[in-house]
């Protein structure tokens, strides 16, 4: 949802925005780590890509 509207986004910003969508007012380390696992799975399955400038985007 975030990447559909913003397109390529830095990981740090993506973590915060995803946490906000799920209702978290701040992003704890535990929450950020869980979201990172999901993002890494999406990168591994090529549903997301990591661009050369470190941004994450939909493939």
Secondary structure as GFF3:
##gff-version 3
##sequence-region A 1 59
A	DSSP	alpha_helix	2	6	.	.	.	ID=ss1
A	DSSP	beta_strand	9	10	.	.	.	ID=ss2
A	DSSP	alpha_helix	11	21	.	.	.	ID=ss3
A	DSSP	alpha_helix	29	44	.	.	.	ID=ss4
A	DSSP	beta_strand	48	50	.	.	.	ID=ss5
A	DSSP	beta_strand	55	58	.	.	.	ID=ss6
###
